[in-house]
Amino acid sequence: MTDFEIIFDNGGGANLQTDTDVFCFTSMADLAGCAIALIAGESTDGWEGNTPDNRITNDEYARHDTSGGYKRLNADDCRQISDLAETGWRNMIDFRAAMLEEMRGVETMNASDYEITTGHVGSFGINWDTATDETLADAIEAAVEFLDYSRDTVVTALTRGESVKTGKSPNHHYDHGFGMVRRRALAAAPPAPRPEHRCPACGGTESTGCNFTTLPPHCDDCV
């Protein structure tokens, strides 16, 4: 994840700021898309609209924060955007809604239905661990970055039952393996019970000890 912060102003706009770059937004949907990209590990290299002169410094933020002029969210706040109260300035409310829309699908996934591996081949083969909410989110972000796919593409593939690469295995040079995330295989349904034939002579079945066979249609005890 690329570290960043978002500073909202009380005029409806917002700054997205990394250590080196600054981008100004009036569209909260566009801001949410960029925030998701940074959470997924994308770099701002090559992004258009970088205006470092518009950086809101900590000193400037402190002066205006006391008067209600600015509000700030960091990258972790954005990852946990559903915890943000749906109140406040309109731009913050719109940003929260746009982030939840961008993250749709992930929040409805049951993490325990998925499993993750680093791709390392041990003495017992590749080890798969049941995902948690945090590890599943991290795996999706890693897949987005590694494959250069959109978040929606990765989520759709996983919910469809496909295995998705998240990166090279720790020993990729030797085993040529990959980290993966996938839906866990459902337990196989037990085989349907074999129908038992009832002996026409005694009414018994195999499970009751009758050795009836269909040819001839009787059991030895009933001959």
Backbone as a chain_set.jsonl record, in Angstrom:
{"seq": "MTDFEIIFDNGGGANLQTDTDVFCFTSMADLAGCAIALIAGESTDGWEGNTPDNRITNDEYARHDTSGGYKRLNADDCRQISDLAETGWRNMIDFRAAMLEEMRGVETMNASDYEITTGHVGSFGINWDTATDETLADAIEAAVEFLDYSRDTVVTALTRGESVKTGKSPNHHYDHGFGMVRRRALAAAPPAPRPEHRCPACGGTESTGCNFTTLPPHCDDCV", "coords": {"N": [[0.845, -1.192, 0.0], [0.591, 2.181, -0.878], [1.581, 4.951, 0.982], [-0.512, 7.609, 2.019], [-2.437, 10.645, 2.425], [-5.619, 12.217, 2.822], [-6.934, 15.369, 2.609], [-9.684, 17.133, 3.42], [-11.501, 20.025, 2.513], [-13.649, 22.682, 3.725], [-14.988, 23.703, 1.613], [-15.821, 21.896, -0.218], [-13.928, 20.541, -1.689], [-10.886, 18.496, -2.001], [-7.609, 17.418, -1.076], [-5.359, 14.984, -2.221], [-2.57, 13.598, -0.886], [0.735, 12.458, -1.152], [4.039, 11.524, -0.027], [5.536, 12.926, -1.86], [3.897, 13.983, -3.858], [0.991, 15.902, -4.89], [-2.476, 16.061, -5.361], [-5.365, 17.632, -6.465], [-8.854, 17.551, -5.885], [-12.236, 17.79, -6.961], [-14.204, 16.077, -7.596], [-15.51, 13.5, -5.83], [-15.825, 10.863, -6.49], [-13.79, 10.402, -8.355], [-11.65, 10.845, -6.656], [-11.96, 8.72, -4.851], [-11.454, 6.539, -6.534], [-8.728, 6.921, -7.061], [-7.693, 6.709, -4.489], [-8.247, 4.018, -3.906], [-6.562, 2.822, -5.77], [-4.046, 3.513, -4.733], [-4.14, 2.249, -2.258], [-4.059, -0.322, -3.168], [-1.436, -0.444, -3.817], [-0.454, 0.918, -5.986], [1.632, 3.311, -7.667], [2.017, 6.905, -7.761], [3.442, 7.737, -9.885], [3.604, 9.15, -13.046], [0.977, 9.978, -12.987], [-1.374, 12.411, -13.958], [-1.762, 15.927, -13.282], [-0.379, 16.589, -10.983], [0.331, 18.773, -8.418], [2.484, 20.062, -6.585], [2.803, 22.5, -5.263], [0.426, 23.039, -4.081], [0.306, 21.737, -1.698], [-0.957, 21.018, 1.496], [0.371, 21.824, 4.4], [1.48, 20.433, 7.585], [1.545, 22.46, 9.504], [-0.125, 24.393, 8.361], [-2.475, 22.921, 8.274], [-2.947, 22.533, 10.989], [-3.464, 25.163, 11.81], [-5.898, 25.715, 10.51], [-7.522, 23.593, 11.202], [-8.448, 23.929, 13.775], [-10.385, 25.806, 13.43], [-12.233, 24.496, 11.998], [-11.714, 24.214, 9.308], [-10.391, 22.218, 7.834], [-10.371, 18.659, 7.35], [-8.962, 15.456, 7.995], [-8.021, 12.327, 6.551], [-6.201, 9.323, 6.819], [-4.321, 6.71, 5.083], [-4.985, 4.243, 6.272], [-7.416, 4.895, 7.476], [-8.969, 5.127, 5.203], [-8.94, 2.535, 4.231], [-10.532, 1.329, 6.108], [-13.038, 2.406, 5.618], [-15.752, 1.989, 5.992], [-16.125, 2.252, 8.654], [-16.21, 4.918, 9.085], [-18.198, 7.534, 10.169], [-21.366, 8.302, 8.738], [-21.704, 11.087, 8.398], [-21.15, 14.667, 8.545], [-19.212, 16.876, 6.441], [-20.402, 17.438, 3.101], [-18.647, 16.63, 1.043], [-17.088, 14.689, 2.325], [-18.993, 12.779, 3.0], [-19.839, 12.055, 0.444], [-17.442, 11.011, -0.507], [-17.053, 8.789, 1.161], [-19.254, 7.21, 0.366], [-18.566, 6.768, -2.313], [-16.177, 5.329, -2.017], [-17.101, 2.978, -0.776], [-18.612, 2.005, -2.848], [-16.614, 1.534, -4.742], [-15.328, -0.507, -3.451], [-17.091, -2.516, -3.457], [-18.349, -5.84, -3.353], [-15.993, -6.971, -2.21], [-16.591, -6.565, 0.498], [-18.786, -8.149, 0.785], [-17.863, -10.662, 0.563], [-17.236, -13.747, 2.095], [-14.664, -14.251, 4.122], [-13.663, -16.654, 5.172], [-14.347, -18.483, 3.287], [-12.337, -18.593, 1.503], [-8.906, -19.301, 0.563], [-5.369, -18.941, 0.998], [-2.063, -18.888, -0.315], [1.484, -18.555, -0.084], [2.879, -19.724, -2.02], [5.128, -21.104, -1.449], [6.952, -24.095, -1.54], [6.925, -26.677, 0.579], [8.059, -29.456, 2.641], [5.815, -30.969, 2.66], [4.496, -30.222, 0.429], [2.612, -27.533, -1.114], [1.402, -25.136, 1.138], [-1.77, -24.137, 2.218], [-3.6, -21.501, 3.659], [-6.493, -20.69, 5.531], [-8.296, -17.798, 4.726], [-8.455, -14.587, 6.358], [-10.423, -11.638, 7.097], [-8.601, -9.528, 6.876], [-6.301, -10.699, 5.634], [-7.418, -11.557, 3.253], [-8.195, -9.152, 2.058], [-5.657, -8.01, 1.746], [-4.523, -9.857, -0.029], [-6.088, -9.494, -2.299], [-5.431, -6.869, -2.945], [-2.721, -7.272, -3.508], [-2.921, -8.911, -5.753], [-4.143, -7.188, -7.576], [-2.08, -5.346, -7.964], [0.046, -7.001, -8.848], [-0.924, -8.296, -11.149], [-1.883, -6.219, -12.605], [-4.591, -5.745, -12.875], [-8.011, -4.58, -12.628], [-9.681, -3.896, -9.521], [-12.307, -4.854, -9.442], [-12.185, -6.827, -11.426], [-10.497, -8.757, -10.264], [-11.966, -9.465, -7.942], [-14.32, -10.444, -9.103], [-13.312, -12.666, -10.49], [-12.475, -14.279, -8.342], [-14.874, -14.749, -6.919], [-16.118, -16.23, -8.802], [-14.858, -18.565, -8.668], [-12.275, -18.885, -9.602], [-8.689, -19.302, -9.471], [-6.334, -16.906, -8.371], [-3.364, -15.199, -9.062], [-1.062, -13.752, -6.768], [1.504, -12.897, -6.605], [5.056, -13.596, -6.931], [6.413, -16.655, -5.666], [8.273, -17.143, -2.551], [10.558, -18.658, -3.169], [10.803, -18.451, -5.911], [12.728, -18.438, -7.91], [13.712, -20.972, -7.839], [11.515, -22.803, -7.648], [9.652, -21.761, -9.332], [7.156, -20.942, -8.607], [3.994, -19.395, -7.541], [2.381, -17.018, -5.428], [-0.988, -17.418, -4.364], [-4.551, -16.898, -4.37], [-7.696, -18.289, -3.657], [-11.018, -19.661, -3.962], [-12.118, -21.835, -1.439], [-12.297, -25.365, -1.8], [-15.405, -26.954, -1.89], [-16.673, -29.304, 0.444], [-16.913, -32.635, -0.621], [-20.015, -34.047, -1.536], [-21.591, -36.629, 0.333], [-21.666, -39.997, -0.931], [-24.609, -41.188, -2.551], [-26.806, -43.377, -0.853], [-26.649, -46.888, -1.558], [-29.274, -48.468, -3.146], [-31.17, -50.934, -1.503], [-32.16, -54.215, -2.201], [-35.152, -55.869, -1.511], [-35.874, -58.989, -0.159], [-38.077, -61.127, -1.785], [-39.039, -63.373, -0.6], [-38.489, -63.57, 2.25], [-38.596, -60.94, 3.002], [-36.414, -59.611, 3.922], [-33.266, -57.668, 3.887], [-29.913, -56.886, 2.694], [-28.682, -55.46, 4.768], [-29.988, -56.426, 6.96], [-29.042, -58.908, 7.151], [-29.87, -60.73, 5.277], [-29.114, -62.799, 2.551], [-30.048, -62.313, 0.018], [-30.237, -62.39, -3.526], [-30.745, -60.925, -6.754], [-30.827, -62.687, -8.831], [-30.963, -66.027, -8.588], [-34.336, -64.849, -7.675], [-34.317, -64.946, -4.667], [-33.335, -65.711, -1.292], [-30.763, -67.769, 0.243], [-31.618, -68.732, 2.631], [-34.284, -68.776, 2.327], [-35.011, -70.521, 0.447]], "CA": [[0.0, 0.0, 0.0], [1.308, 3.455, -0.918], [1.112, 5.815, 2.056], [-1.08, 8.874, 1.558], [-3.471, 11.247, 3.259], [-6.597, 13.045, 2.11], [-7.358, 16.513, 3.424], [-10.917, 17.72, 2.904], [-11.749, 21.402, 2.936], [-15.066, 22.943, 3.934], [-15.565, 24.256, 0.389], [-16.268, 20.807, -1.079], [-12.814, 19.901, -2.384], [-9.986, 17.669, -1.197], [-6.258, 17.135, -1.555], [-4.743, 13.682, -1.974], [-1.155, 13.931, -0.75], [1.737, 11.471, -0.792], [5.246, 12.2, 0.456], [6.14, 13.764, -2.9], [2.948, 14.502, -4.844], [-0.273, 16.477, -4.414], [-3.513, 16.098, -6.382], [-6.549, 18.327, -5.97], [-10.069, 16.948, -6.415], [-13.588, 18.261, -6.655], [-15.036, 14.883, -7.767], [-15.184, 12.514, -4.804], [-15.738, 9.561, -7.157], [-12.425, 10.318, -8.885], [-10.755, 10.742, -5.503], [-12.075, 7.358, -4.332], [-10.747, 5.647, -7.452], [-7.286, 7.085, -6.853], [-7.376, 6.17, -3.165], [-8.249, 2.559, -4.038], [-5.35, 2.455, -6.504], [-2.909, 3.634, -3.823], [-4.281, 1.179, -1.273], [-3.635, -1.537, -3.857], [0.004, -0.41, -3.999], [-0.044, 1.646, -7.182], [2.406, 4.529, -7.464], [1.493, 8.077, -8.46], [4.317, 8.053, -11.013], [2.896, 9.245, -14.31], [-0.356, 10.549, -12.841], [-1.485, 13.809, -14.38], [-2.378, 16.854, -12.334], [0.412, 16.752, -9.777], [0.585, 20.191, -8.118], [3.125, 20.083, -5.257], [2.678, 23.813, -4.623], [-0.852, 23.098, -3.365], [0.368, 20.89, -0.502], [-1.391, 21.566, 2.781], [1.376, 21.372, 5.362], [0.962, 20.17, 8.926], [1.331, 23.743, 10.188], [-1.324, 25.017, 7.794], [-3.612, 22.114, 8.701], [-3.191, 22.806, 12.404], [-4.077, 26.492, 11.944], [-7.272, 25.72, 10.017], [-8.299, 22.519, 11.809], [-9.109, 24.432, 14.976], [-11.546, 26.603, 13.012], [-13.116, 23.649, 11.209], [-11.477, 24.419, 7.887], [-9.88, 21.011, 7.206], [-10.507, 17.355, 8.003], [-7.96, 14.604, 7.38], [-8.065, 10.865, 6.636], [-4.979, 8.688, 6.325], [-4.572, 5.532, 4.245], [-5.686, 3.224, 7.059], [-8.806, 5.341, 7.602], [-9.651, 4.841, 3.934], [-9.124, 1.081, 4.152], [-11.636, 0.997, 7.011], [-13.946, 3.523, 5.365], [-17.103, 1.702, 6.479], [-16.19, 2.683, 10.056], [-16.367, 6.368, 9.125], [-19.606, 7.916, 10.342], [-21.96, 8.889, 7.539], [-22.081, 12.454, 8.755], [-20.089, 15.625, 8.28], [-19.303, 17.662, 5.213], [-20.925, 16.707, 1.949], [-17.581, 15.967, 0.288], [-16.677, 13.499, 3.06], [-20.079, 11.804, 2.849], [-19.777, 11.551, -0.935], [-16.23, 10.193, -0.631], [-17.336, 7.515, 1.83], [-20.157, 6.443, -0.5], [-17.818, 6.365, -3.51], [-15.235, 4.29, -1.614], [-17.852, 1.746, -0.563], [-18.985, 1.522, -4.181], [-15.4, 0.997, -5.347], [-14.931, -1.708, -2.728], [-18.218, -3.458, -3.454], [-17.938, -7.212, -3.645], [-15.059, -7.452, -1.186], [-17.242, -6.562, 1.797], [-19.801, -9.197, 0.831], [-17.181, -11.945, 0.488], [-16.962, -14.392, 3.372], [-13.223, -14.539, 4.045], [-13.372, -18.057, 5.488], [-14.601, -19.3, 2.088], [-11.18, -18.475, 0.625], [-7.632, -19.716, 1.126], [-4.244, -18.182, 0.449], [-0.732, -19.47, -0.168], [2.606, -17.759, -0.602], [3.459, -20.488, -3.115], [6.323, -21.83, -0.995], [6.805, -25.548, -1.567], [7.596, -27.29, 1.715], [8.233, -30.909, 2.579], [4.501, -31.572, 2.439], [3.878, -29.541, -0.693], [2.21, -26.139, -0.916], [0.5, -24.968, 2.278], [-2.836, -23.153, 2.041], [-4.176, -21.033, 4.917], [-7.809, -20.064, 5.412], [-8.167, -16.332, 4.746], [-9.2, -13.725, 7.274], [-10.821, -10.408, 6.407], [-7.407, -8.727, 6.593], [-5.423, -11.348, 4.651], [-8.106, -11.581, 1.96], [-8.072, -7.803, 1.484], [-4.259, -7.837, 1.329], [-4.294, -10.695, -1.205], [-6.746, -8.838, -3.441], [-4.592, -5.718, -3.294], [-1.494, -7.795, -4.124], [-3.273, -9.393, -7.098], [-4.371, -6.001, -8.41], [-0.773, -4.772, -8.305], [0.881, -7.962, -9.567], [-1.506, -8.621, -12.456], [-2.323, -4.981, -13.254], [-6.019, -5.867, -13.131], [-8.842, -3.754, -11.76], [-10.174, -4.579, -8.321], [-13.525, -5.58, -9.813], [-11.804, -8.016, -12.183], [-9.978, -9.745, -9.317], [-13.067, -9.938, -7.088], [-15.209, -11.25, -9.933], [-12.65, -13.946, -10.743], [-12.491, -15.08, -7.117], [-16.233, -15.193, -6.608], [-16.485, -17.18, -9.846], [-14.165, -19.817, -8.37], [-10.963, -18.952, -10.242], [-7.499, -19.026, -8.671], [-5.732, -15.647, -8.809], [-1.987, -15.015, -8.603], [-0.826, -12.548, -5.973], [2.912, -12.536, -6.685], [5.969, -14.728, -7.048], [6.679, -17.361, -4.411], [9.567, -16.764, -1.958], [11.641, -19.377, -3.852], [10.37, -18.515, -7.314], [13.878, -18.717, -8.765], [13.932, -22.419, -7.86], [10.308, -23.603, -7.864], [8.829, -21.089, -10.346], [5.791, -20.897, -8.083], [3.343, -18.109, -7.344], [1.371, -16.871, -4.394], [-2.312, -17.549, -4.953], [-5.753, -16.858, -3.54], [-8.752, -19.015, -4.358], [-12.128, -20.131, -3.147], [-11.878, -23.171, -0.914], [-13.126, -26.414, -2.398], [-16.484, -27.409, -1.028], [-16.573, -30.717, 0.78], [-17.686, -33.468, -1.545], [-21.244, -34.598, -0.968], [-21.466, -38.075, 0.545], [-22.328, -40.749, -1.996], [-25.98, -41.597, -2.27], [-26.845, -44.772, -0.392], [-27.006, -47.862, -2.579], [-30.591, -49.032, -2.816], [-31.149, -52.34, -1.125], [-33.265, -55.021, -2.704], [-35.827, -56.621, -0.464], [-36.114, -60.378, -0.535], [-39.508, -61.386, -1.92], [-39.448, -64.534, 0.187], [-38.519, -63.294, 3.693], [-38.74, -59.497, 3.244], [-35.185, -59.061, 4.464], [-32.307, -56.974, 3.031], [-28.522, -57.167, 3.06], [-28.35, -54.844, 6.046], [-30.57, -57.231, 8.04], [-28.389, -60.209, 7.135], [-30.4, -61.609, 4.239], [-28.178, -62.889, 1.433], [-30.862, -62.328, -1.191], [-29.731, -61.851, -4.785], [-31.846, -60.784, -7.709], [-30.824, -63.854, -9.728], [-32.431, -66.065, -8.641], [-34.944, -63.863, -6.764], [-34.585, -65.448, -3.326], [-32.115, -65.902, -0.503], [-30.514, -69.162, 0.533], [-32.396, -69.147, 3.799], [-35.704, -68.804, 2.01], [-35.252, -71.473, -0.642]], "C": [[0.879, 1.24, 0.0], [0.733, 4.385, 0.14], [0.602, 7.138, 1.481], [-2.017, 9.421, 2.623], [-4.399, 12.051, 2.369], [-7.036, 14.144, 3.058], [-8.556, 17.165, 2.738], [-11.019, 19.16, 3.388], [-13.255, 21.64, 3.024], [-15.732, 23.616, 2.737], [-16.0, 23.19, -0.593], [-15.167, 20.084, -1.819], [-11.978, 19.053, -1.455], [-8.637, 17.556, -1.883], [-5.905, 15.687, -1.238], [-3.243, 13.911, -1.995], [-0.333, 12.714, -0.378], [2.962, 12.233, -0.289], [5.781, 13.197, -0.568], [5.126, 14.491, -3.777], [1.663, 15.001, -4.193], [-1.245, 16.547, -5.582], [-4.777, 16.697, -5.762], [-7.796, 17.777, -6.666], [-11.306, 17.756, -6.031], [-14.583, 17.115, -6.826], [-14.609, 13.841, -6.742], [-15.124, 11.109, -5.386], [-14.339, 9.363, -7.727], [-11.417, 10.138, -7.754], [-10.783, 9.317, -4.94], [-11.33, 6.374, -5.226], [-9.246, 5.717, -7.268], [-6.858, 6.525, -5.5], [-7.309, 4.647, -3.205], [-6.971, 2.096, -4.733], [-4.126, 2.505, -5.587], [-2.952, 2.563, -2.741], [-3.801, -0.14, -1.868], [-2.138, -1.547, -4.159], [0.479, 0.329, -5.226], [0.743, 2.891, -6.796], [1.753, 5.688, -8.212], [2.379, 8.486, -9.634], [3.51, 8.052, -12.309], [1.487, 9.773, -14.203], [-0.336, 12.011, -13.284], [-2.099, 14.654, -13.268], [-1.625, 17.041, -11.035], [0.755, 18.222, -9.568], [1.187, 20.315, -6.713], [2.97, 21.416, -4.527], [1.38, 23.936, -3.825], [-0.86, 22.252, -2.099], [-0.119, 21.663, 0.722], [-0.46, 20.992, 3.837], [0.73, 21.107, 6.712], [0.68, 21.463, 9.682], [0.061, 24.412, 9.684], [-2.572, 24.258, 8.228], [-3.971, 22.437, 10.152], [-3.873, 24.159, 12.596], [-5.556, 26.464, 11.562], [-8.143, 24.65, 10.661], [-9.065, 23.026, 13.023], [-10.338, 25.263, 14.628], [-12.501, 25.797, 12.129], [-12.904, 23.773, 9.72], [-11.031, 23.177, 7.139], [-10.229, 19.776, 8.037], [-9.591, 16.386, 7.256], [-8.289, 13.122, 7.597], [-6.725, 10.331, 6.15], [-5.336, 7.411, 5.556], [-5.336, 4.453, 5.003], [-7.145, 3.599, 7.29], [-9.594, 4.968, 6.352], [-9.882, 3.348, 3.759], [-10.307, 0.642, 5.0], [-12.753, 2.025, 6.863], [-15.343, 3.262, 5.894], [-17.258, 2.099, 7.942], [-16.378, 4.185, 10.181], [-17.845, 6.717, 9.209], [-20.13, 8.604, 9.083], [-22.535, 10.264, 7.868], [-20.933, 13.369, 8.394], [-20.315, 16.398, 7.0], [-19.763, 16.785, 4.048], [-19.812, 15.994, 1.181], [-17.107, 14.701, 0.992], [-17.734, 12.399, 2.955], [-20.044, 11.195, 1.451], [-18.556, 10.661, -1.149], [-16.459, 8.82, 0.0], [-18.211, 6.63, 0.94], [-19.421, 5.928, -1.734], [-16.817, 5.262, -3.181], [-15.946, 2.951, -1.419], [-18.286, 1.144, -1.899], [-17.778, 0.899, -4.87], [-15.031, -0.354, -4.729], [-16.034, -2.763, -2.709], [-17.724, -4.841, -3.863], [-17.018, -7.742, -2.559], [-15.758, -7.565, 0.158], [-18.293, -7.664, 1.916], [-19.174, -10.586, 0.726], [-16.951, -12.485, 1.894], [-15.521, -14.881, 3.344], [-12.925, -16.014, 4.279], [-13.687, -18.996, 4.326], [-13.397, -19.337, 1.161], [-9.916, -18.932, 1.348], [-6.498, -19.097, 0.324], [-2.956, -18.969, 0.657], [0.307, -18.487, -0.686], [3.241, -18.444, -1.804], [4.699, -21.266, -2.717], [6.044, -23.324, -0.969], [7.619, -26.143, -0.421], [7.696, -28.796, 1.557], [6.916, -31.635, 2.341], [3.758, -30.888, 1.288], [3.53, -28.106, -0.362], [1.196, -26.061, 0.214], [-0.502, -23.846, 2.001], [-3.414, -22.798, 3.407], [-5.536, -20.406, 4.652], [-7.664, -18.561, 5.596], [-8.931, -15.724, 5.915], [-9.602, -12.479, 6.492], [-9.59, -9.605, 5.979], [-6.541, -9.371, 5.513], [-6.08, -11.435, 3.284], [-8.001, -10.22, 1.28], [-6.655, -7.561, 0.975], [-3.966, -8.64, 0.059], [-4.914, -10.074, -2.448], [-5.921, -7.64, -3.899], [-3.323, -6.186, -4.007], [-1.775, -8.27, -5.552], [-3.5, -8.227, -8.055], [-3.045, -5.431, -8.884], [0.035, -5.715, -9.198], [0.376, -8.199, -10.993], [-1.892, -7.392, -13.261], [-3.778, -5.115, -13.721], [-6.764, -4.867, -12.253], [-9.294, -4.583, -10.564], [-11.41, -5.42, -8.653], [-13.196, -6.872, -10.55], [-11.319, -9.124, -11.248], [-11.102, -10.331, -8.469], [-14.008, -10.841, -7.876], [-14.61, -12.629, -10.193], [-12.701, -14.848, -9.512], [-13.885, -15.609, -6.801], [-16.732, -16.206, -7.629], [-15.768, -18.515, -9.64], [-12.801, -19.954, -9.003], [-9.854, -18.722, -9.217], [-6.8, -17.797, -9.25], [-4.33, -15.527, -8.214], [-1.845, -13.702, -7.853], [0.626, -12.098, -6.018], [3.767, -13.786, -6.83], [6.205, -15.349, -5.676], [8.043, -16.939, -3.858], [10.759, -17.425, -2.652], [11.354, -19.504, -5.344], [11.525, -18.878, -8.252], [14.112, -20.225, -8.912], [12.672, -23.204, -8.222], [9.365, -23.009, -8.909], [7.355, -20.999, -9.921], [5.27, -19.478, -7.917], [2.467, -18.153, -6.09], [0.002, -16.856, -5.05], [-3.392, -17.293, -3.894], [-6.861, -17.521, -4.34], [-9.882, -19.336, -3.39], [-11.826, -21.556, -2.686], [-12.807, -24.173, -1.573], [-14.189, -26.839, -1.402], [-16.306, -28.898, -0.752], [-17.464, -31.526, -0.165], [-18.913, -34.035, -0.837], [-21.067, -36.098, -0.773], [-22.187, -38.83, -0.56], [-23.736, -41.158, -1.584], [-25.99, -43.06, -1.831], [-27.279, -45.712, -1.517], [-28.349, -48.486, -2.229], [-30.467, -50.516, -2.512], [-32.381, -53.052, -1.695], [-33.861, -55.831, -1.554], [-36.165, -58.028, -0.977], [-37.615, -60.644, -0.643], [-39.988, -62.556, -1.072], [-39.582, -64.2, 1.666], [-38.711, -61.828, 4.029], [-37.504, -58.843, 3.789], [-34.342, -58.342, 3.427], [-30.904, -57.354, 3.461], [-28.185, -56.635, 4.439], [-28.95, -55.601, 7.221], [-30.01, -58.647, 8.041], [-28.906, -61.165, 6.097], [-29.434, -61.627, 3.061], [-28.916, -63.017, 0.102], [-30.093, -61.765, -2.389], [-30.868, -61.836, -5.782], [-31.926, -61.951, -8.677], [-30.241, -65.045, -8.983], [-33.059, -65.18, -7.577], [-35.333, -64.467, -5.426], [-33.262, -65.532, -2.578], [-31.978, -67.368, -0.152], [-31.384, -69.659, 1.681], [-33.866, -69.351, 3.467], [-36.026, -69.792, 0.902], [-36.133, -72.624, -0.144]], "O": [[1.813, 1.339, 0.796], [-0.48, 4.587, 0.19], [1.209, 7.71, 0.575], [-2.342, 8.74, 3.595], [-4.008, 12.507, 1.294], [-7.462, 13.873, 4.18], [-8.45, 17.679, 1.624], [-10.67, 19.473, 4.526], [-14.041, 20.88, 2.459], [-16.883, 24.047, 2.817], [-16.49, 23.507, -1.677], [-15.436, 19.104, -2.514], [-12.299, 18.898, -0.277], [-8.539, 17.594, -3.11], [-6.125, 15.218, -0.121], [-2.697, 14.365, -3.0], [-0.647, 12.013, 0.585], [2.917, 13.455, -0.143], [6.404, 14.194, -0.201], [5.457, 15.512, -4.381], [1.298, 14.58, -3.095], [-0.897, 17.027, -6.661], [-5.194, 16.308, -4.67], [-7.797, 17.564, -7.878], [-11.402, 18.318, -4.94], [-15.681, 17.162, -6.271], [-13.479, 13.354, -6.779], [-14.443, 10.245, -4.834], [-13.762, 8.283, -7.598], [-10.457, 9.379, -7.877], [-9.736, 8.77, -4.591], [-10.65, 5.475, -4.73], [-8.562, 4.695, -7.313], [-5.784, 5.935, -5.379], [-6.415, 4.049, -2.605], [-6.369, 1.098, -4.337], [-3.263, 1.629, -5.659], [-1.913, 2.029, -2.352], [-3.213, -0.97, -1.174], [-1.617, -2.528, -4.69], [1.679, 0.375, -5.495], [0.54, 3.455, -5.721], [1.022, 5.477, -9.18], [2.096, 9.479, -10.305], [2.822, 7.082, -12.626], [0.844, 10.0, -15.228], [0.614, 12.744, -13.007], [-2.852, 14.158, -12.429], [-2.169, 17.595, -10.079], [1.386, 18.848, -10.42], [0.476, 20.636, -5.761], [3.003, 21.452, -3.297], [1.245, 24.83, -2.99], [-1.912, 22.064, -1.488], [0.263, 22.812, 0.944], [-0.507, 19.796, 4.129], [-0.411, 21.498, 6.959], [-0.305, 21.556, 10.415], [-0.733, 24.932, 10.468], [-3.605, 24.863, 8.516], [-5.142, 22.593, 10.496], [-4.756, 24.295, 13.443], [-6.377, 27.112, 12.211], [-9.367, 24.775, 10.672], [-10.194, 22.606, 13.272], [-11.24, 25.405, 15.453], [-13.459, 26.342, 11.581], [-13.806, 23.473, 8.939], [-11.26, 23.072, 5.934], [-10.363, 19.845, 9.258], [-9.453, 16.473, 6.035], [-8.761, 12.718, 8.66], [-6.174, 10.836, 5.172], [-6.511, 7.079, 5.401], [-6.233, 3.817, 4.448], [-8.016, 2.729, 7.299], [-10.747, 4.546, 6.437], [-10.901, 2.937, 3.204], [-11.006, -0.31, 4.651], [-13.343, 2.462, 7.851], [-16.062, 4.208, 6.216], [-18.377, 2.267, 8.427], [-16.675, 4.681, 11.267], [-18.647, 6.243, 8.404], [-19.423, 9.387, 8.448], [-23.712, 10.54, 7.635], [-19.866, 12.91, 7.986], [-21.443, 16.558, 6.535], [-19.543, 15.574, 4.021], [-20.008, 14.872, 0.715], [-16.755, 13.729, 0.324], [-17.397, 11.221, 2.834], [-20.196, 9.985, 1.284], [-18.622, 9.675, -1.883], [-16.089, 7.802, -0.584], [-17.939, 5.44, 0.782], [-19.625, 4.789, -2.154], [-16.625, 4.35, -3.985], [-15.447, 1.912, -1.849], [-18.321, -0.076, -2.057], [-17.899, -0.144, -5.512], [-14.491, -1.23, -5.404], [-15.92, -3.779, -2.025], [-16.778, -4.966, -4.641], [-17.233, -8.838, -2.043], [-15.554, -8.537, 0.885], [-18.651, -8.065, 3.023], [-19.887, -11.588, 0.793], [-16.518, -11.749, 2.781], [-15.196, -15.823, 2.62], [-12.025, -16.568, 3.647], [-13.335, -20.175, 4.371], [-13.42, -20.031, 0.145], [-9.859, -18.95, 2.577], [-6.644, -18.776, -0.856], [-2.781, -19.634, 1.679], [0.05, -17.699, -1.597], [4.037, -17.84, -2.523], [5.266, -21.999, -3.527], [5.023, -23.765, -0.441], [8.85, -26.117, -0.445], [7.45, -29.341, 0.481], [6.901, -32.775, 1.878], [2.534, -30.972, 1.195], [4.091, -27.526, 0.568], [0.237, -26.833, 0.245], [-0.122, -22.746, 1.6], [-3.687, -23.682, 4.219], [-5.716, -19.682, 3.673], [-6.987, -18.105, 6.518], [-9.921, -16.279, 6.392], [-9.169, -12.288, 5.356], [-9.539, -9.072, 4.871], [-6.093, -8.694, 4.587], [-5.394, -11.393, 2.263], [-7.749, -10.136, 0.078], [-6.465, -6.979, -0.093], [-3.25, -8.169, -0.824], [-4.328, -10.124, -3.529], [-5.737, -7.425, -5.097], [-2.896, -5.577, -4.988], [-0.963, -8.056, -6.452], [-3.09, -8.283, -9.214], [-2.893, -5.074, -10.052], [0.635, -5.285, -10.183], [1.169, -8.29, -11.93], [-2.193, -7.492, -14.45], [-4.144, -4.662, -14.806], [-6.225, -4.368, -11.265], [-9.285, -5.813, -10.601], [-11.537, -6.557, -8.198], [-13.843, -7.896, -10.332], [-11.684, -10.288, -11.415], [-11.185, -11.547, -8.296], [-14.443, -11.879, -7.377], [-15.31, -13.64, -10.125], [-12.944, -16.049, -9.631], [-14.05, -16.779, -6.456], [-17.666, -16.958, -7.352], [-16.037, -19.483, -10.352], [-12.211, -21.033, -8.953], [-10.056, -18.031, -8.218], [-6.686, -17.658, -10.468], [-4.134, -15.727, -7.015], [-2.418, -12.682, -8.234], [0.95, -11.021, -5.517], [3.25, -14.903, -6.849], [6.199, -14.657, -4.657], [8.88, -16.432, -4.605], [11.84, -16.841, -2.724], [11.63, -20.535, -5.957], [11.321, -19.545, -9.267], [14.622, -20.702, -9.926], [12.733, -24.153, -9.003], [8.403, -23.653, -9.326], [6.447, -20.982, -10.752], [5.989, -18.5, -8.12], [1.895, -19.188, -5.746], [-0.158, -16.346, -6.159], [-3.164, -17.451, -2.695], [-6.956, -17.34, -5.554], [-9.719, -19.288, -2.171], [-11.337, -22.378, -3.461], [-13.962, -23.866, -1.868], [-13.908, -27.055, -0.223], [-15.846, -29.651, -1.61], [-18.598, -31.151, -0.461], [-18.842, -34.448, 0.321], [-20.465, -36.767, -1.612], [-23.204, -38.363, -1.072], [-24.005, -41.436, -0.415], [-25.259, -43.883, -2.383], [-28.154, -45.383, -2.318], [-28.529, -48.983, -1.117], [-29.746, -51.249, -3.189], [-33.494, -52.526, -1.661], [-33.139, -56.399, -0.736], [-36.674, -58.203, -2.084], [-38.35, -60.408, 0.316], [-41.187, -62.719, -0.847], [-40.608, -64.482, 2.286], [-38.959, -61.481, 5.183], [-37.517, -57.651, 4.095], [-34.644, -58.387, 2.234], [-30.714, -58.05, 4.458], [-27.475, -57.292, 5.201], [-28.491, -55.451, 8.354], [-30.442, -59.489, 8.828], [-28.443, -62.303, 6.025], [-28.983, -60.57, 2.619], [-28.48, -63.72, -0.809], [-29.38, -60.77, -2.261], [-31.82, -62.611, -5.686], [-32.973, -62.186, -9.281], [-29.03, -65.04, -8.763], [-32.363, -64.788, -6.641], [-36.512, -64.508, -5.073], [-32.194, -65.433, -3.181], [-32.943, -68.128, -0.232], [-31.822, -70.809, 1.714], [-34.603, -70.003, 4.208], [-37.172, -69.892, 0.464], [-36.452, -73.533, -0.911]]}, "num_chains": 1, "name": "protein.A"}
